[in-house]
Amino acid sequence: MFKFLIIGILIFGCDDLNQSKTPNYLSDYGDLYKSNPRKANLEWFKKSKIGLFIHYGLYSQLEKGEWVQLRDTIPVSDYARLKETFNPSNFDADKITDLAISAGMKYITITSKHHDGFSLFDTKQNDFNSIKSPAGRDLIGELYNSCKEKKIGLFLYYSYAADWSHPYFYSRLDGWSNARPAYKENQKEYKYKTREDFGNYIKFAHNQLKELLTQYPEIAGIWLDPIMGYYANHEIFPIEETYTLIRSISKHALISFKQGANGDEDFSAPEHNFSKRVGSQYEVARIAYELNKLKPKEVCTSLQSRHWGYDKNAKHKNFDDVFNYYLDAIKNDTNLLLNVGPLPDGSIHHEDIITLTKLGEKINELQ
């Protein structure tokens, strides 16, 4: 009897043990973490000031940005075949974290799953992931371990309100044209017919979020996107349930969903502009914005002139532009999340490396 009791404690107490240990990146907030893990995390976030954003996936191979499947209306089956040529041979987690540190950054945010539905982590929900590709690699796990070792926070971007590969995500006819590419022919992979079908997608998304939070328990938070996909059909997204799920698994994880889905986010995260608002035609958007406007803020922008995923034809921003943007972020008491789109092989563009390294040197001079 005693033997089984010990085994039960070891099995069922694992989550509690994980949560009681202060994450490495929060080592300076250990005392506060013991009493209020999420507050400790939020205090760390507010003082972090700058982070590295990474958009990487199958789309990187096509070198035309992360929305290429939608913009070029690539058939689902054709796009899925990109998994067989996915080769992140130069995706080096240690080089990425070293670059972030040299740029003065305290955290990294990476796309665990973008709108195309391809996952960069070990998921059991489908085979459309990097583990099941010829590469056979858990890129999120690799970056997570490097961040832990070097005491950098890691946020996981997750495309919650768009998935162009999932059979049961809602249709373009349901009020948002970017819900699916504008295919002229029906895609046999798409099974969605009624709003009741959407529950299959939510179950999938919740299961993936559980995987992310349990497989990588020390992540700093979940970064949800795209907000317009939510606003257009907010009534079919169980957003409160989703947030409760995240916070029930991780006591410290922060949640962001752009300017806000329901106002229960920990910080707002607009794109490019410090005061940018989207979806104002929706009452739910206006309410969320008002509830979040006094909370901590993070603005994201890309080192490419267009797109977030790699675009071979895009110009890259120079140091002066990036540094001035950083100064504007500081003046606006806003964190700055600077995006890079790795090349098809997973390496960072040489111009971005030069710019970020110089940025770090300048930040060090100011401190």
N, C-alpha and C positions, 0 to 999 in steps of 0.2 A: 504493500500500500504506500509506504513511504517512498519507494523507488518511483512509482507512477506519479506521485505528487511532485517530486523533483523534476521529472521529465515534463510534466505539465507546466511547471513554472518556467522551465527553460524555453519551451515552445511558445507559450502564450504571453510570456513576459518580454519577448524580444523587442517588440515595438516600443514598450515602455522604456526598456533599457536604451534603445537607440535615441529616444527623445530626451532622456535624462542627460545624455552626453552632449556637452556644448560643441557644436560644429567648429571645425578648425578655424574657419574664417571669422568666427565670432569669439575667438579666444580672449579678446580684450573686453568682452561684455559678459564674462562668465557669471558674475554675481547677479546681474539683471536677468540673464537667461534662466537662472534657477527659479526666479519668481514669476517672470513673464517673458517666455521665449519670443513671442511675436513682437513685443515692444523692443526687446533687445535687437532683434533683426531690423526693425524699422529705424532705430537709432543709428545702427551701423549703415543702413542704406542711405540715410540723409547725409551722412558724413563722407560717403564714398565718392560722390561728385561725378565720377566718370567710369564708363564701362565699355566693353567691346561687344558689338553685335555681330553675329555670324549667320549668314544665309547660305546654306549649302544643301545640295540634294541632287536628284536625278537631272533636274533642269539645268544644273551647272554644265552638264555635258553639251548642251545645245548653245550655250554662250549667248543667250538672248534674254536673260532675266528670269525671275522665278514664276512669272505669270505666262510663260511661253505656251503651255498646254492650252490655256484659255484663249490667248490672243491669236494663236495659229490654228486653233480648233483641231489639235492633234487627237485622232481617235484614241479612246481609252486603251485598246489593245496595243496600238502602236507605241503609245507612251509607256505602257507597262514593260515593254521589251527593253527599255533603257536600263532596267534593273540588271540585265545580263551583261551590260557593258560598264556598269558602275565600278570604277576603279580608283578609290581614294588613296593611291599609293604614296602620295606625299602629304596626306593629312597627318600631321604630327602634333599630338596634343601638347607635348612639352614645348615645342617651338611656339605654339599659339599662346600658351600661358606665359612663356618668357616674353613674348612680344607685348602682351597686355601689361605685364609688370613694367617693362621698359617704357611704356607709354603713360605710366602713372595711374593705370586703371586698377580698380579694386574688385571688379567682377566681370563676368562674361555672360552673355545671353546668346543661346544658339537654338536654331530651329530643330526641335526634336521631330516634328512633323509639320510640313507646310501644306498649302492648299491642295497640292497634288496627291496628298495622302500617303506618301512614302515616308516611312519612319527610319530614323537613324539610330534606333536602339533595339534592344532585344525584347520584342513584343510577341506574345502568343496569340494575339487577336487576329492576325492574318499573316500571309507570307510576303507581303509587300513591304519589305524592310531590308536594311543593310546586312543583317545577319544571314538572311536567306539569299543574298546576292553572292556572286562569285567571290567578292571580297571577304565575306564571312566575318565582318567586324561590327562591334558595338561602339560606334563613334562617340555616342553620348557617354558611355561608360568610361572610355579612354580619357575623355576630357574631364569628366567628373573626378576621376582618380588623380589626375594632374592638378586640378584645382584644389582638391583636398590637401595634397602634399605641399602646395605652395601657399595655402591659406587665402585663396581667392574664392569669392562667392560665385555660384553658378545658377543662373536662372534658365529655365527651360521654356522656350517659346513653343506653344502648341496651338495649331490651327483647329479651333473648337467650332467655329461658325462657318467653315467651308471645308469640303472634302470632295474633290472631283473624281475620286476613285471609288468611294464607298457606294455600294448599291442602293442604300436607303437614305442618302442625304436628299434634302428637298429639291424640287425642280426649279428651273428658270421661270416657270409659269406661276410660281408662288410668290412673286413680288420682288425678286432680286435677280437681275440679269447675270450677275457673276456667280450664281450658285452652281452653274454648269457652263462649259463651253457651248457656243451656239452651233451645235452639230446640225447638219442638214438631214442626216440619217439617224434613226434611233440607235442608241448604243445598247447592245444586248446585256452589257454589264449592269445597266441601271434598272433597278427593280422597284423603285419608289412609285407608288400610285396614289396613296392617300396619306393624310397627315398622321394617321395611326402608324404607318410604316416608319415614320421618323424615329419612333422609339427604339428601333433596332440600331440606328446610328448613335443615339444617346447612350445606349448600353455599351456599345463599342468604345465611345469616347471616354466614358467613365472607367471602363476597364483599363484603358491605356493610361489614364491619369493615375489610377491605382498602381500600375506597374512603375511609372516614373517616380512616384513618391515612395515606393517601397524598395525599389532596386537602387535608388540613389537618394537615400534618406536625408543627406545633409545639403540638398540643393537649397538655394536661397528663396526660391519661389517659382510660381507658374505665371507665364506671360501669355495671355490669351489673345487671339486674333481670329478673324477680322470683325470689327465691331459692326460694320454695315450688314453683314450676314446675320447678325443677331437682331439688330434693330428692325430689319424688314419682316421678321417673323418671331419676335421676342416671346410671343405667347406659347410657342411650342418648345422653347428651351427651358428646362428646369434649373434656372441659374442659381437659385437659392440652394437647391439640392447639390449642385455641382460645387459650390463654394463650401458647403458643409462637409462634403466628401473630402475635399482637399484639406480642410482644417482639422478634420477628425483623424487623419492619418499623420499630418505634420503639424505640430503645435507652433512651429516658428515660421513656416512658409508664408511668404507674402503673395498676394494676388493682384495682378493688374489686368485690365481689359480695356486698353486704349483710354478714352476719356471717361469710360464707365458704362456698365450694363445696368446695374441697379443701385449704384452708390455705395455698395458694401466692399468696394475694392480698397486696398491699402495705399495705393498711389495711382495717379493718372499718368498716362503715357502717350501724349500726342505725337504726331509725326511732323518733323521739320520746323514747325512754328510753335512758339511758346504758348500761344493762346488760341491755337487752331481748334475749331469746333466742327464736328461733322454730324450729319443726321438730324439737324435741328427741326426737320419736318415731322419727326417722331416725338411724341410727348415723353416717351420713356427715355429718350436721349437727353431732353432738356432737364428732366428730373435728376438723372444720374450726374449730369454735368454740375448742377447746383450743389448736389451732395458731396461731390469730390473736389470742388474748385479750391478749397482751402487745405487740402491734403498735400503731402509731398508730391513732387512732380518730376517726371523724367521725359526728356524730349529725345527722339531718335532721328538720326539722319545718316545718309550713306556717303561714303568716300567716293562713290561713283556719281557721275552727273545724272544718271537715271538708273532705275531698277535697284533692287536689293541683292538679288542673285547675280552672279557674274555675267557681264555683258562685254564681249570683246571689243565692241565699238564705242563704248562709253569713255568719256574723259574722266580722269581722276582729279579730285580736288587737291589744290596745293596746300602747303603748310599754312600760309598766311590766312587763307579762308577758314581752315579748320581751327586754327588758334583763336581767331576772332569769334568764331562760333562758341568755342569753349569759354571765352571771356563773357560773352552774352549770357551763357548758361549760368555762370557764377553770379552775374549781376541779377539774374532772375531767380536766384535761389533754386535752381533746377538741375537735376542730374543730366549729364549728356551721355547718350548711348551712340557710339560711332560704329557704323556698320561697314564690314568688308564682305565681299562676295568671293570666296575662294575659287580658284581656277578648277577645271574639271578634275584634276588630280588631287585636289584638296589643299594645294599650296596657296599662300597669300600673295597677292600681286606685289611685285617689287616696289612699285610706286607707293603703295599703301604702307609697306614696311618702313620705307624712308620717312614718310610723313608722320607716322605714329611714333617712331623712335625720336624724331626731332621734337614732336609735341611733348613727349616725356621729359626730354632734356629741358625744355622751356618751363614746364610745370615745376620741375625741381629747382630751377633758378628762382622762381617766385616764392618758394616755400622757405 
